[in-house]
Amino acid sequence: MTNQPVPNHDAGAHGSFEHQDLSPKGIFYFLIGLSLLIVVIYFIVYGIYGYLDKVNKENQATMSPMVAPQADTRAVGPSNIKAFPEPRLEENERTELRKFIEDEDTKLATYNWVDKDKGIVQIPIDRAMDLVVQRGLPVRPQGQQQAQQATPQESQQKAGSSAQ
């Protein structure tokens, strides 16, 4: 290879850059044509759906004269929301979530009967944590098997004597 400079070829013959920009009129006409095409397609689709709805209504099976005609089931109003089966869509997420959180907080902070016949009571979470700190968690001694548990009568007698 030699270190001779390459002769500069004639850049003017090839047009070194484009001397004319894209015409804004062409872009403007294209956008107008595109928007007109969208409007035409909209009306075509609207007409097709209107025609199909009309054909569907005409081809409905005739009802017995004994049956009262029902309202259109496709239209759902606020009064019909409870008629739908669970799970329903949320109507207002913020208020429903706030109500749910308030209900859960109330359950955690109040006394309530779970089963009055069996004597099962719900206590506030703070009181339950205090009782766990005072009494400790129930622990099963290691090496004891589940088969050696007391019979239901014995456990009732123990529960009765411990309650006294």
Buried (B, 14 or more C-beta within 10 A) or exposed (E): EEEEEEEEEEEEEEEEEEEEEEEEEEEEEEEEEEEEEEEEEEEEEEEEEEEEEEEEEEEEEEEEEEEEEEEEEEEEEEEEEEEEEEEEEEEEEEEEEEEEEEEEEEEEEEEEEEEEEEEEEBBBEEEEEEEEEEEEEEEEEEEEEEEEEEEEEEEEEEEEEEEE
